[in-house]
């Protein structure tokens, strides 16, 4: 096989696989702007009626607010708990470090259904079922790995000499960390927090058990919707989530280019 | 004698030293306490709950290991997860390889395409395939317009539709992991092979591919573990006769309210995934995952 033919072959394969990856996203976006009453692709015409339907439906609006509240609180908790842990793991020699970081990360590979039923069993006697705080506390556990991974990566690549220089010039160590190191690693922290938020917004099973009745978050509402209805409201709700995702994706990219400019 | 002398010299520095020594523990404590309370304790409670059907018994486990239903469900789960893993790896490999070859703008563009679906809800992505693969979906319409088939193909509610959606869902993560592993391969080795007369294909086959295999194995373990726990995709796109373990557990807990049985099945699933994750951690180290922010 000649090198050029191999390259063309690889290019073709990559194009097809990328189309397969992106196609479902495009389809949902297109249908959300459909003027028709059914889920058909390509849509018969363009309209914003399904977005209006969501904006006019108090249940959807309240679901969006529940998701925002749970997600922000979970991301905040994950950040407050995860950033100090990342500092400890990167900066100090700790016995059983591998075990500890595996413990922090293992929420990522635990099947969601297992986390969901165990959390529910645990929360019933504590009275945390049907509370936004309860769901946020549970989501903070699975959000934490994202914060720890990204903060640790930023910390490893940050130049520690800047902090040392501040301390030599008389800054108290804690002040040096707050004024020098935290701003340098902040893009990593922000990306981690955003990922924790997105994870919470997408999480379905714990949310079904804890907030499945009244005050559903968007994921639970969409899930009950896709099983029952066949009009494009779901597509519009999904598109709003995709819009949020692209918005957060763009802010991550912005945060990273900011970080690159700072380090350059 | 020395015992009395020691505290005197150590005394003035003691407070600083202790604070320094305590620092990592202080930093880690909130995080570990939170995980213990909101993650490990519930899991322990679930294990306990699985043993308390009719007083204290292993009844739930004996049902689990003797019933034909669970055997079938576990078989479907392992089969689906294995095929999804193999497919995800075979599609992610060329993507990751193309990422290592390309640079600058092209690499950024491919990464954006790979990562955008990762930010879209699994429910939404599965739902999209429901529309695409339906009787009136675009795929059947195209096939019928082209005259390939005359009646719509039954593309939904079978292993095919589950796998199509699952692989699409697993692909971004698989690609990022493989790309990370491939970046660690020393490119000069491929150059060396070429200098010694190997063609491009031969250099890839005899040098690059074998060197990339550890990364492939690592990704395989991880993707397999994640596939075992899939719920949304098989519930929405799969056949009701061929359910995966997460669906069965949800039915036990949410509809039949048989918490002992659900807990027992959950615990077995937890043990399996933890074992595989432990093997992964032993050979590939979990914290190398996603290498931070490769995006």
Boltz contact constraints between the chains, C-beta under 6 A:
constraints:
  - contact:
      token1: [A, 1]
      token2: [B, 201]
      max_distance: 6.0
  - contact:
      token1: [A, 3]
      token2: [B, 200]
      max_distance: 6.0
  - contact:
      token1: [A, 6]
      token2: [B, 200]
      max_distance: 6.0
  - contact:
      token1: [A, 10]
      token2: [B, 98]
      max_distance: 6.0
  - contact:
      token1: [A, 13]
      token2: [B, 94]
      max_distance: 6.0
  - contact:
      token1: [A, 14]
      token2: [B, 94]
      max_distance: 6.0
  - contact:
      token1: [A, 14]
      token2: [B, 95]
      max_distance: 6.0
  - contact:
      token1: [A, 14]
      token2: [B, 98]
      max_distance: 6.0
  - contact:
      token1: [A, 17]
      token2: [B, 91]
      max_distance: 6.0
  - contact:
      token1: [A, 17]
      token2: [B, 95]
      max_distance: 6.0
  - contact:
      token1: [A, 18]
      token2: [B, 113]
      max_distance: 6.0
  - contact:
      token1: [A, 21]
      token2: [B, 117]
      max_distance: 6.0
  - contact:
      token1: [A, 21]
      token2: [B, 171]
      max_distance: 6.0
  - contact:
      token1: [A, 22]
      token2: [B, 113]
      max_distance: 6.0
  - contact:
      token1: [A, 24]
      token2: [B, 125]
      max_distance: 6.0
  - contact:
      token1: [A, 24]
      token2: [B, 128]
      max_distance: 6.0
  - contact:
      token1: [A, 25]
      token2: [B, 117]
      max_distance: 6.0
  - contact:
      token1: [A, 25]
      token2: [B, 120]
      max_distance: 6.0
  - contact:
      token1: [A, 27]
      token2: [B, 128]
      max_distance: 6.0
  - contact:
      token1: [A, 28]
      token2: [B, 124]
      max_distance: 6.0
  - contact:
      token1: [A, 28]
      token2: [B, 128]
      max_distance: 6.0
  - contact:
      token1: [A, 39]
      token2: [B, 131]
      max_distance: 6.0
  - contact:
      token1: [A, 41]
      token2: [B, 131]
      max_distance: 6.0
  - contact:
      token1: [A, 41]
      token2: [B, 138]
      max_distance: 6.0
  - contact:
      token1: [A, 81]
      token2: [B, 30]
      max_distance: 6.0
  - contact:
      token1: [A, 81]
      token2: [B, 31]
      max_distance: 6.0
  - contact:
      token1: [A, 81]
      token2: [B, 34]
      max_distance: 6.0
  - contact:
      token1: [A, 84]
      token2: [B, 27]
      max_distance: 6.0
  - contact:
      token1: [A, 85]
      token2: [B, 28]
      max_distance: 6.0
  - contact:
      token1: [A, 85]
      token2: [B, 31]
      max_distance: 6.0
  - contact:
      token1: [A, 87]
      token2: [B, 27]
      max_distance: 6.0
  - contact:
      token1: [A, 88]
      token2: [B, 24]
      max_distance: 6.0
  - contact:
      token1: [A, 88]
      token2: [B, 27]
      max_distance: 6.0
  - contact:
      token1: [A, 88]
      token2: [B, 28]
      max_distance: 6.0
  - contact:
      token1: [A, 92]
      token2: [B, 24]
      max_distance: 6.0
  - contact:
      token1: [A, 94]
      token2: [B, 24]
      max_distance: 6.0
  - contact:
      token1: [A, 101]
      token2: [B, 287]
      max_distance: 6.0
  - contact:
      token1: [A, 102]
      token2: [B, 281]
      max_distance: 6.0
  - contact:
      token1: [A, 102]
      token2: [B, 286]
      max_distance: 6.0
  - contact:
      token1: [A, 105]
      token2: [B, 286]
      max_distance: 6.0
  - contact:
      token1: [A, 107]
      token2: [B, 39]
      max_distance: 6.0
  - contact:
      token1: [A, 109]
      token2: [B, 225]
      max_distance: 6.0
  - contact:
      token1: [A, 109]
      token2: [B, 277]
      max_distance: 6.0
  - contact:
      token1: [A, 111]
      token2: [B, 229]
      max_distance: 6.0
  - contact:
      token1: [A, 111]
      token2: [B, 269]
      max_distance: 6.0
  - contact:
      token1: [A, 111]
      token2: [B, 273]
      max_distance: 6.0
  - contact:
      token1: [A, 112]
      token2: [B, 229]
      max_distance: 6.0
  - contact:
      token1: [A, 113]
      token2: [B, 231]
      max_distance: 6.0
  - contact:
      token1: [A, 113]
      token2: [B, 246]
      max_distance: 6.0
  - contact:
      token1: [A, 113]
      token2: [B, 249]
      max_distance: 6.0
  - contact:
      token1: [A, 114]
      token2: [B, 266]
      max_distance: 6.0
  - contact:
      token1: [A, 114]
      token2: [B, 269]
      max_distance: 6.0
  - contact:
      token1: [A, 114]
      token2: [B, 270]
      max_distance: 6.0
  - contact:
      token1: [A, 117]
      token2: [B, 253]
      max_distance: 6.0
  - contact:
      token1: [A, 117]
      token2: [B, 262]
      max_distance: 6.0
  - contact:
      token1: [A, 117]
      token2: [B, 266]
      max_distance: 6.0
  - contact:
      token1: [A, 118]
      token2: [B, 42]
      max_distance: 6.0
  - contact:
      token1: [A, 118]
      token2: [B, 43]
      max_distance: 6.0
  - contact:
      token1: [A, 118]
      token2: [B, 46]
      max_distance: 6.0
  - contact:
      token1: [A, 119]
      token2: [B, 42]
      max_distance: 6.0
  - contact:
      token1: [A, 121]
      token2: [B, 45]
      max_distance: 6.0
  - contact:
      token1: [A, 121]
      token2: [B, 46]
      max_distance: 6.0
  - contact:
      token1: [A, 121]
      token2: [B, 49]
      max_distance: 6.0
  - contact:
      token1: [A, 122]
      token2: [B, 42]
      max_distance: 6.0
  - contact:
      token1: [A, 122]
      token2: [B, 45]
      max_distance: 6.0
  - contact:
      token1: [A, 137]
      token2: [B, 38]
      max_distance: 6.0
  - contact:
      token1: [A, 141]
      token2: [B, 38]
      max_distance: 6.0
  - contact:
      token1: [A, 141]
      token2: [B, 39]
      max_distance: 6.0
  - contact:
      token1: [A, 149]
      token2: [B, 290]
      max_distance: 6.0
  - contact:
      token1: [A, 149]
      token2: [B, 292]
      max_distance: 6.0
  - contact:
      token1: [A, 150]
      token2: [B, 292]
      max_distance: 6.0
  - contact:
      token1: [A, 150]
      token2: [B, 293]
      max_distance: 6.0
  - contact:
      token1: [A, 153]
      token2: [B, 292]
      max_distance: 6.0
  - contact:
      token1: [A, 153]
      token2: [B, 293]
      max_distance: 6.0
  - contact:
      token1: [A, 191]
      token2: [B, 293]
      max_distance: 6.0
  - contact:
      token1: [A, 202]
      token2: [B, 121]
      max_distance: 6.0
  - contact:
      token1: [A, 222]
      token2: [B, 123]
      max_distance: 6.0
  - contact:
      token1: [A, 223]
      token2: [B, 123]
      max_distance: 6.0
  - contact:
      token1: [A, 226]
      token2: [B, 127]
      max_distance: 6.0
  - contact:
      token1: [A, 238]
      token2: [B, 124]
      max_distance: 6.0
  - contact:
      token1: [A, 241]
      token2: [B, 121]
      max_distance: 6.0
  - contact:
      token1: [A, 242]
      token2: [B, 120]
      max_distance: 6.0
  - contact:
      token1: [A, 245]
      token2: [B, 119]
      max_distance: 6.0
  - contact:
      token1: [A, 245]
      token2: [B, 120]
      max_distance: 6.0
  - contact:
      token1: [A, 249]
      token2: [B, 119]
      max_distance: 6.0
